[in-house]
Amino acid sequence: MKLASTLTRKFHYIFLCIFSGQVFSEASKYNMPHGVTEVSESIFELHMLIMWVCVGIGVVVFGIMFWSLWKYRKSSGAVAAKFDDHFGLEISWTILVAVILVLIAIPSTIVLIQTYDDTEGDINIMVTGYQWKWQYKYLEDDISFFSNLATSQEEIDNQLAKGEYYLREVDEPLVIPINKRIRFLITGNDVIHSWWVPDFAVKQDAVPGFINTAWTNVPEPGIYRGACTELCGLGHAFMPIVVRAVEQEEYDSWVAEKIAFAEQERLLNYKVWTREELVQRGEGVYAKNCIACHQTNGQGLPPVFPALDGSNIVMNDKTRNIEILMEGVRGAAMQSFANQLSEVDIASVITYTRRSWGNNKNGDGEIVEPKEIVDYKNRVEL
């Protein structure tokens, strides 16, 4: 028994040494990550400084405590002193603690000022949280797009093996140039979200009706991932953040492509679409924006998310169908997609739902053309 007790104590000692070494090591996976920006490095250094201060305090306090327990133990004949307090000692440790806090506050304040610097950036991007995706607007270049989860529903439902970036991949990442000051103006459209990219040391709440700011300057190209960190509803886990930092030349080419693509999309509003083209495009739009609530089979999740399969509105009331997509449903979970989807996408997804599942047999079969969505917007001034 004595041997077992000795081995147990040695094992605990070795474990504590290894664990503490892992935690205190700057490269440890148990420690705060370094990040890639100047701000993230400053925060990491502040973290390590305060951690070592705490370690030092712990060593002194516990050292005195353990020494006192050993030195004045009863078995050595120690007799307890007869006093209630020690005024000088209490004043001394109060002053010492206050000095330590002030010394910690100085570098902390410097880092906070650096972190929350609200100077205008070389590029300013409006970040808006939606249930459950992110919208990015480049204010200088008039570029706007949504970033949706790219993980397939089959992976989520365990029908396919989960990929390396399960729930951490998007269809369209945020693209920024390296060595430029990027300012983010962060808000929410519906509920409170939180935009977090740990490699940038950026975490800012996206609150409807308010604009919070953050900034970064990424020194090297790469893919950086984050997530929403505010519990924002059913799809909270399904709105990852992916940022692609690239060289300036590549960024300029990307901007030119996005501007050209936006112009092509505007021209599509006046194209004569066939039913098959609208249904094909609508299927993709539905998969990105509607499937989480209304399900692959259109059965929804009643009563919160009603079924589209067999819906009289979807099958036979085109006017109301358009109105719901454009304005949402007051008091319900259905939000407006007028500013989330293009006119072509709205027309195509409505056509897709009218021509899918059992609706194809029982509905009136009418398609919705993009021109109808344009006319609706002009009429109600959305």
C-alpha positions in Angstrom: 0.0 0.0 0.0 2.8 2.4 0.9 4.5 1.7 -2.5 1.2 2.3 -4.3 0.7 5.6 -2.5 4.2 6.7 -3.3 3.8 5.8 -7.0 0.5 7.7 -7.1 2.0 10.8 -5.6 4.9 10.7 -8.1 2.4 10.2 -11.0 0.4 13.2 -9.9 3.6 15.2 -9.6 4.8 14.2 -13.1 1.3 14.9 -14.6 1.2 18.4 -13.0 4.7 19.2 -14.3 3.8 18.1 -17.9 0.4 19.9 -17.8 1.8 23.1 -16.4 4.6 23.0 -19.0 2.0 22.6 -21.8 -0.2 25.4 -20.5 2.7 27.8 -19.9 4.4 27.1 -23.2 3.6 29.8 -25.8 3.2 27.2 -28.5 0.9 25.0 -26.5 -2.5 24.1 -27.9 -3.9 24.7 -24.4 -2.7 28.3 -24.5 -4.3 31.3 -26.3 -3.3 31.3 -30.0 -0.9 33.9 -31.3 -2.9 35.0 -34.2 -1.3 36.7 -37.2 -1.9 40.5 -36.7 -0.1 43.1 -34.7 -3.1 43.4 -32.4 -3.4 39.7 -31.8 0.3 39.6 -30.9 -0.1 42.5 -28.4 -3.1 40.7 -26.8 -1.1 37.5 -26.6 1.9 39.2 -24.9 -0.5 40.9 -22.4 -2.1 37.6 -21.7 1.3 35.9 -21.1 2.5 38.9 -18.9 -0.6 38.7 -16.7 -0.5 34.9 -16.5 3.1 35.0 -15.2 2.2 37.7 -12.7 -0.6 35.4 -11.5 1.8 32.5 -11.4 4.2 34.5 -9.3 1.5 35.6 -6.9 0.4 32.0 -6.6 3.9 30.8 -5.9 4.4 33.4 -3.2 1.0 33.0 -1.5 1.0 29.2 -1.6 4.7 29.0 -0.7 4.0 31.1 2.5 0.9 29.0 3.3 2.6 25.6 2.9 5.8 26.8 4.7 3.6 28.1 7.6 1.7 24.8 7.7 4.9 22.9 7.9 6.9 25.2 10.2 4.1 25.7 12.8 2.5 22.3 12.7 1.3 20.9 16.0 3.6 17.8 15.9 6.6 20.1 16.2 5.3 21.7 19.3 4.1 25.0 17.8 1.6 27.0 19.9 -1.0 29.2 18.2 -0.5 32.9 18.7 -3.2 34.9 20.6 -4.2 37.7 18.2 -7.2 38.7 16.0 -5.6 40.8 13.3 -2.3 42.5 12.3 -3.0 46.1 11.1 0.4 46.6 9.5 0.3 43.4 7.5 -3.3 44.1 6.3 -2.3 47.6 5.1 0.8 46.2 3.4 -0.9 43.5 1.4 -3.7 45.9 0.4 -1.2 48.5 -0.9 0.8 45.7 -2.6 -2.3 44.4 -4.4 -3.3 47.9 -5.5 0.2 48.5 -6.9 0.1 45.2 -8.9 -3.3 46.1 -10.3 -2.1 49.5 -11.4 1.0 48.0 -13.0 -1.2 45.5 -14.9 -3.7 48.3 -15.9 -1.0 50.3 -17.7 -0.2 47.7 -20.5 -3.8 46.6 -20.5 -5.0 50.2 -21.3 -2.4 50.5 -24.1 -3.6 47.3 -25.7 -7.2 48.2 -25.4 -6.6 51.6 -27.1 -4.8 49.8 -29.9 -7.6 47.2 -30.2 -10.5 49.7 -30.3 -8.9 52.2 -32.6 -11.7 53.5 -34.8 -9.7 55.2 -37.4 -11.1 54.9 -40.9 -9.6 52.0 -42.9 -8.1 51.8 -46.3 -11.1 49.5 -47.0 -14.3 49.7 -45.0 -16.6 46.7 -44.9 -20.1 46.5 -43.5 -20.7 43.2 -41.8 -24.3 42.3 -41.1 -25.5 39.2 -39.3 -28.6 37.4 -40.5 -30.3 34.2 -39.3 -28.1 32.4 -40.3 -25.5 33.9 -42.6 -23.3 36.9 -43.0 -23.6 39.8 -45.5 -20.5 41.8 -46.5 -20.7 45.2 -48.2 -17.5 46.9 -49.5 -18.4 50.5 -49.0 -15.8 51.9 -51.4 -16.5 49.5 -54.3 -20.2 49.0 -54.0 -19.8 45.2 -53.7 -22.3 43.2 -51.6 -22.8 39.5 -51.2 -23.9 36.9 -48.6 -21.6 34.2 -47.2 -23.5 30.9 -46.5 -22.5 27.7 -45.0 -21.2 25.3 -47.6 -21.3 22.1 -45.6 -23.8 19.8 -47.3 -27.1 18.8 -45.6 -26.0 15.1 -46.1 -23.0 15.7 -43.9 -25.0 17.4 -41.2 -27.5 14.5 -41.3 -24.6 11.9 -41.1 -25.5 10.5 -44.5 -22.0 11.4 -45.7 -18.6 11.4 -44.0 -17.8 14.8 -42.4 -15.1 16.8 -44.3 -12.1 18.5 -42.8 -13.8 21.8 -42.5 -17.2 20.5 -41.4 -19.4 23.5 -40.4 -16.4 25.8 -41.1 -16.7 26.3 -44.9 -18.7 28.8 -46.8 -19.7 29.3 -50.4 -18.2 32.8 -50.7 -15.5 34.0 -48.2 -14.7 37.5 -47.3 -11.7 38.6 -49.4 -9.3 41.3 -48.2 -5.8 42.5 -49.3 -2.8 42.0 -47.0 -0.9 45.0 -45.5 -4.0 47.2 -45.6 -6.0 48.6 -42.7 -9.4 47.0 -42.9 -12.2 48.5 -40.8 -15.3 46.4 -40.1 -18.6 48.1 -39.3 -20.6 45.3 -37.6 -24.4 45.1 -37.1 -27.3 42.7 -37.1 -30.4 42.5 -39.1 -32.6 40.4 -36.8 -31.1 39.2 -33.5 -27.8 39.7 -31.8 -24.9 37.8 -33.5 -21.2 38.1 -32.9 -18.4 38.3 -35.6 -15.3 36.5 -34.3 -12.0 35.7 -36.2 -9.5 34.5 -33.5 -6.4 34.9 -35.8 -7.2 38.6 -36.1 -8.2 39.0 -32.4 -11.5 40.4 -33.6 -14.7 39.6 -31.8 -17.5 42.1 -31.9 -21.2 41.9 -31.3 -23.6 42.4 -34.2 -26.5 44.2 -32.6 -29.6 45.3 -34.6 -29.8 49.1 -34.7 -26.2 49.6 -33.7 -22.9 49.7 -35.5 -19.9 48.4 -33.6 -16.4 48.7 -35.2 -13.3 46.6 -35.4 -10.2 46.6 -37.5 -7.4 44.4 -38.7 -4.2 44.5 -40.8 -3.2 41.1 -42.0 0.5 40.8 -42.9 0.4 37.5 -44.8 -1.9 35.7 -47.3 -4.0 32.8 -46.0 -7.4 31.4 -45.1 -8.6 32.5 -41.6 -11.7 31.0 -40.0 -14.1 32.1 -37.3 -17.7 31.8 -36.3 -20.7 33.5 -34.8 -20.2 33.4 -31.0 -23.6 34.7 -29.8 -26.4 32.2 -29.5 -28.6 33.5 -32.2 -31.2 30.8 -32.8 -31.7 27.4 -34.4 -29.0 27.8 -37.0 -26.3 29.4 -34.7 -23.8 26.6 -35.5 -24.3 27.0 -39.2 -22.9 30.5 -39.8 -19.1 30.2 -40.0 -16.8 33.0 -41.1 -14.1 32.5 -43.7 -11.7 35.3 -44.6 -9.3 35.0 -47.5 -6.3 37.4 -47.3 -4.6 37.9 -50.7 -2.0 40.0 -52.4 -3.1 43.4 -53.6 -3.0 42.4 -57.3 -5.2 39.4 -56.7 -7.6 41.5 -54.6 -7.9 44.1 -57.4 -8.8 41.3 -59.9 -11.4 39.9 -57.5 -13.0 43.3 -57.1 -13.2 43.8 -60.9 -14.8 40.3 -61.3 -17.4 41.0 -58.6 -18.3 44.3 -60.2 -18.7 42.7 -63.6 -20.7 39.8 -62.1 -23.1 42.3 -60.4 -23.7 44.1 -63.7 -24.4 40.7 -65.4 -26.9 39.9 -62.7 -28.7 43.2 -63.2 -29.0 42.5 -66.9 -30.6 39.1 -66.1 -33.6 40.8 -64.7 -34.8 41.5 -68.3 -33.9 38.2 -69.8 -36.7 35.9 -71.0 -36.4 32.9 -68.8 -37.7 29.5 -69.4 -39.4 27.5 -66.7 -36.5 24.9 -66.7 -33.9 27.6 -66.2 -35.8 29.2 -63.3 -36.3 25.8 -61.6 -32.7 24.9 -62.0 -31.4 28.1 -60.5 -34.1 28.1 -57.9 -33.0 24.7 -56.6 -29.6 26.2 -55.8 -31.1 29.2 -54.1 -33.4 27.1 -52.0 -30.5 24.9 -50.9 -28.6 27.9 -49.6 -31.3 29.9 -48.1 -34.5 27.9 -47.4 -33.5 24.3 -46.7 -32.6 24.8 -43.0 -36.2 25.9 -42.1 -38.4 24.3 -44.8 -36.3 21.1 -45.2 -35.2 19.2 -48.4 -38.7 17.7 -48.9 -40.5 21.0 -48.4 -42.3 19.7 -45.2 -40.9 22.4 -43.0 -40.8 22.2 -39.2 -44.4 23.1 -38.2 -45.7 25.2 -36.5 -42.7 27.6 -36.6 -41.6 26.8 -40.2 -44.7 25.8 -42.2 -44.6 23.2 -45.0 -44.2 24.5 -48.6 -45.3 21.2 -50.1 -49.1 21.3 -50.4 -49.2 25.0 -49.4 -52.2 26.8 -51.1 -50.2 30.0 -51.2 -47.2 28.4 -52.9 -49.3 26.5 -55.4 -52.1 29.0 -56.3 -51.5 32.5 -54.9 -48.5 34.0 -56.7 -49.1 37.5 -55.5 -49.1 36.5 -51.9 -46.1 34.2 -52.4 -44.1 37.1 -53.8 -45.3 39.4 -51.0 -44.1 37.0 -48.3 -40.6 36.6 -49.9 -40.3 40.4 -50.3 -41.7 41.5 -46.9 -41.5 38.5 -44.6 -44.3 37.7 -42.2 -44.8 39.9 -39.2 -44.7 38.1 -35.9 -43.3 34.9 -37.5 -39.9 33.5 -38.2 -40.1 34.3 -41.9 -37.9 37.2 -42.7 -37.8 39.5 -45.7 -35.5 38.4 -48.5 -35.9 41.6 -50.6 -32.4 42.8 -49.6 -30.8 39.3 -49.3 -31.5 37.9 -52.8 -31.4 39.3 -56.3 -34.6 39.7 -58.3 -33.6 36.7 -60.4 -33.0 34.5 -57.3 -36.3 35.4 -55.7 -38.2 34.7 -58.9 -36.4 31.4 -59.4 -36.8 30.1 -55.9 -40.6 30.9 -56.0 -40.8 29.1 -59.3 -38.9 26.2 -57.9 -41.2 25.7 -54.9 -44.2 26.0 -57.2 -42.8 23.2 -59.4 -41.4 20.9 -56.8 -42.7 18.0 -54.6 -46.5 17.5 -55.0 -47.0 21.2 -55.9 -46.1 20.4 -59.5 -49.2 18.3 -60.0 -51.7 20.3 -57.9 -50.7 23.9 -58.5 -51.5 26.3 -61.3 -48.0 25.9 -62.8 -47.3 29.6 -63.3 -43.7 30.7 -63.2 -42.5 34.0 -61.6 -40.2 36.1 -63.8 -37.6 38.5 -62.5 -39.4 41.5 -64.1 -42.3 40.8 -61.7 -40.0 41.2 -58.7 -38.5 44.4 -60.1 -42.0 45.8 -60.6 -43.0 44.8 -57.1 -40.0 46.7 -55.7 -40.7 49.8 -57.7 -44.4 49.6 -56.6 -43.9 49.3 -52.9 -40.6 51.2 -52.8 -38.5 48.6 -51.0 
